[in-house]
Amino acid sequence: MMRPTVLIADGDSALRRSLAFALEEAGFAAAESPTFADVMGRLDGFAYDALIVDVRLPGGDGLDVLDAAHAKYPGIRSVVLSTFGSIHHAVRALKSGAREYLLKPVPTAQLVECLKKHCDAHLVEYHHEKVVSNQSFAGILGSSPSMTRLFQTLHRVAPMHSTVLIGGETGTGKELVARTIHDNSPRRDFPFVAFNAAAIPEGLAEAELFGHMKGAFTGAVYTRVGRFEAADRGTLFIDEIASMPLVLQAKVLRAIQEREVERVGASRPLKVNTRIIAASNVDLSELVRQGRFREDLFYRLNVINVDLPPLRERLSDVPTLAQHFIEETCKANGLEIKVLTQPALQALMAFSWPGNVRHLHNAIESAVVMSGESRELTVDVLPAEILAPPAEVRTAILGDLTMPETPTEGINFAAAMSNVERELILTYLRRANGNKRQAARMLSLSRTTLIDKLHRLGMSEVVQSPAVEEAVA
């Protein structure tokens, strides 16, 4: 299992260091933060298990940090320290989710025991929640706001018989969600049948969906039941429905509306009672506008819409998902559960995951294999793509350095590196649509450090531009 991570936010450097040392000795991974701006930046970039924060921080209010931490990571364990006791501060801290409100000076051993108590309880809760989640939601994991909303939606949708349209990028778990809806519905004792519209050749898709009679076409040597019939009283999941040709869309629409199908070569239809769950990784409404998807079928499918968030928008769930995949992979291969180191976890949380949850799963499986007999998953066993900058950043960095016209007499190294730094910052500012806090998180910097760099590199117009500031506000 991963070591619990603790962020210590306090202006007293001696206290931070002694507490960090004691926590590391006790099995925690500790990080230190000296100012309000720094701790806010760190919370943007990493999901800590616990937070120790002083009420008074250089540059801001520690209780504002507490509020931000619990809003972003509802499961975080927090302890508030104060030099001067205040009933008002204590009440606010406890209402905001703090587990303890302690007066300084606090013995280091007491703080360590306090953190151990609350983090051990958190691990028990985590495993309990995971067991419940596996029973109720088929292994769907996450506690981010977007996942909380998804669970609430699934609770409402699953018991119904309504048609569901699931949207989301490739790898977000659309089939897993479809199975979850089925497994928690009144149809759970009947078949769940999956059909991938992009994987079946167009000429065979109709027979696959609706079945065929013996002799209906060359090669039809026996009568075959289609997916609609096979899912009778259960659920039919149609994945990548956008790939379905318009002619077949019309037949699917009729089957949904009339609740009947006609096998290829048959003379009369068959009644079916099948719940339809469809999924698409592209915007069907846009395809309707382009004339590439039937409008009537779109509205028939889009009774209940479930959108799955990409992993890059719920990075706070990466630690939970990574731990789950580590345990799953180790158990499947008869290995002892390995430990993910703090730097490796930070690298996972800094990655944008274009392949989403499936991408993370594959990365963890690769890391477990490449770690050999080691009990730890370190940065060096992670796939190289996770540690490499994006292609456009590599181009920005290496483009000028590989040009034939590079002066043979040499270059100004400091100026060249400033240009590299400038390109990296501008690339991530563009990627974050001008949001400096988000860009700073992608660069593993605090927001104030990023702004300082912008000033130093002569890019103050980016900071002072009213349009950018208005967009970021």
C-alpha positions, 0 to 999 in steps of 0.5 A: 500500500502507498504511504499516507501523504501529509502536507505541513503548512506552517511558517515556522521552518524548525517546526516543519522540519522536525515534524516532517522528520518524525512523520517520515520515521513513522511511515508517512510521506511528508511535504512542507509548505511555508506560505499561503500561496505555496500551500494553495498551489500544492493542493492544486497539484496533489491529493494529500491524505492529510493536512497540518495547517497553522491558522496564521500563515505568511500571506493568508489565512490557514482556515481558508486553506482548510476550506479549499482542501476539504472542498477539493478533497472531501476525504482529506484528514486535517489538523489545525494548529494555533498559537492563540486559542480562539473559540471562533477559530476552533468552531470554524475549523471543526465545521470545515472538517478538521479532525483536531484543533490543537494549541501550540506548542504541540509535542511532535510525538502527539501530532504524529500519533494524532495523524496515525489515528486519523489516517489509519481510520481513513484506510479502514474507511477506504477499504470499506467504501471500496468493498461497498463500491465493488458490490454496488457499482462494479468497481467504479471508484472515485470521490471527486465531485464529478464522480459523486454526481455520477454515483447519485445519477446511477442510484436514480437511473439503475432501478428504472427501465428507461433508455440511457445514453452514455457519453465520454471519451475512450477509456472512461469506462462506458461499458463498466457503467452500463453493466453497473446500471444493469446489475443494479436494476430489476433486470439483473437476473436476465442477460446483459448483452454487449454489441460494438457497432464499430467492430462488426462489418456493416454487412453482418451488423443487421444479422448480429442485432436482429438474428437470421433464419436458416438460408436467409443468405449465403452462409446462413446454415442455421437459424440464429438469435440476434442480440435484441432477442438474446437480451430479452428481459435484460439489457442490450448495450450498444457501444460506439453507436455513432459508427452505425450506418443510417440504414441500420439506425432506422431499423434500430429505431423501429425495434426500440419504438415497437419493441419488436424485431424481425430476423433476416429472412423471417416473415413475421416480427418477434416481441422483445422486452429489452432495455437499451443502453447506448454509448458514444465517444463523439457528440451525437447532437453534432452528428445529427447537425451534420446529417450523419446520425438520425435525429429521431433515433438520437432523441429516442436514445437520449432519454437519460444522459450520463456523461463520464468525466475524463480522468484529467478532470478528476486527478484527485481520484488518481491515488485511489484508482492507482492503489486499486490497480496495484492491488488488482495486478499484484493479486492476479500475478500472485505478488505481494502488494507493492508500494507506490512511492510519493514521486511516482504518484506525483508523476501520475497526477501530473500526467494528462491521461489521454487514454483515461482510466484504461490508460492508467490501468495499463500504466500501473500494470506495466509498472508492476511488471517492470518493478521486478522483485522490488516492493516499491513502484518508483518513477523509473518503472513508469512508462516513459510517456508519463515522464516525457513532455507532450509532443508540442512541448518537445518540438518547442524545446528541441526544434531550434536546437536541431536546426542546421543553422545553429551557430557553430561558434556556440550560443548564449546558454542562459538565453537559450534556456530562458527561451525554453522556459518561456515556450513551456510556460506559454504552451501550458498557459494555452492548454489551460486557456489562460488559467494560471493556477491550472497551468502552474499545476501542470508545471508542478509550480505554485501560482505565485512562482509561475507569476514570478517567472512570467515577470522575470522572463519579460512576459508581464503583459500576460499577467497584466492583460485585463482580458487574461485576468478577467478570464482567470478571475 
